Amino acid sequence: MTKLNEREIIDLFVSKFGKGKVAESEKDDVVILSLKRIKKIVAASTDLILKCDMLVESTDVPPGMLPWQIARKSIVSCISDLSAKGIKPPYISLISIGIPKKYSKTEIVDLAKGFQLASKEFKVRIAGGDTNKSNELIIDCNIVGISDGNVPKRKGAMPGDVVICSGEFGYSSSGLKILIGNAKARGEFRRKAILSVIKPRPQQKFGTSLAKYFSSSIDSSDGLAISLYELAKQSKVNFVIDIIPSANGVKDFAEDNYLKAKDLIFYGGEEYEIVATIPQLYLKKAEALARKSKLKLHVIGKVEYGNGKVFTINEDGRYSILDDRGYAHFGDRAKKEEEERCGS
């Protein structure tokens, strides 16, 4: 694998993370969390929130990503889901890594730097983990957070609520087309699209500030359309989207590359935005808090009685049902394109 054995790799990671303030026995078989040390954090809390997410190189890492960016992304995925539920830092994490034989010591150090950067950026205390050999890079990130018990679920949207999101969509799917499909793009749009892929930004502040107003919520990393459907289905209501949250430049990019802007916006995935519903009663308060916190809150639709469908509104005012599909991972995408070329 390198000239480092498992013990040396673990020691390298520990040296980057530093000694934990809430954990002991980093070099033992278990990690010990002292409740005495974290009692100030849990004093007013009622629930432990657990989240895990596995990153697999062949399906989750586009070409060109550096090891530190990959390590950071593995934590971003968890932070995005926790943020959609309003779970505030600090968090405690265990990370297990399968490292390919081809990885050099320099690349392993770069991975450790990525975890270190993410730890500081999102206030994650990495308490320990495990390493092993694998055929490709695999990172399993497990994070524990604390809540007061008021956590918005995927179900909970009610007729009369508004549908909101934390940002605009289309950059990441465009960035993937640029990186994987050699799509043409120029200037600031190209820079933003690629950056959204290699250095995604979860909406941590948006979620931790505004989740108290959500009646339902989800992170959008599987795609905007499928995220909307998840909330609508579990809440047993219909969503009507009358404002499409398109990122600036997506329509021009789509036209230049003979693509459909709607596909880039609704089915791209890997956006790490938050999609939620808010009762009308709390909308003005949420908008005021968003302005005060310098956050963008986009109202994109409304909740109606129904059975789990999502509609957009055409220019003529008629409803058009949105396809219930989501993001295809890199490996899945490549397989599909190969099948299409072979005519299967």
HUBELDA-V983381 format. One line per field, one symbol per residue. ss: DSSP state (@ for helix, = for strand, . for the rest). Layout:
ss=???
This chain:
ss=.....@@@@@@@@@@@@.....==.......==.....@@@@....==========@@@@......@@@@@@@@@@@@@@@@@@......=========.....@@@@@@@@@@@@@@@@@@.==========....==========..............====...=.@@@@@@@@@@@.....@@@@@@@@@@@@.....@@@@@@@@@@======....@@@@@@@@@@@@.=====....=...@@@@@@@....@@@@@@.......=====.@@@@@@@@@@@@@.....========....====.....===........@@@@@@@@@@@@@..
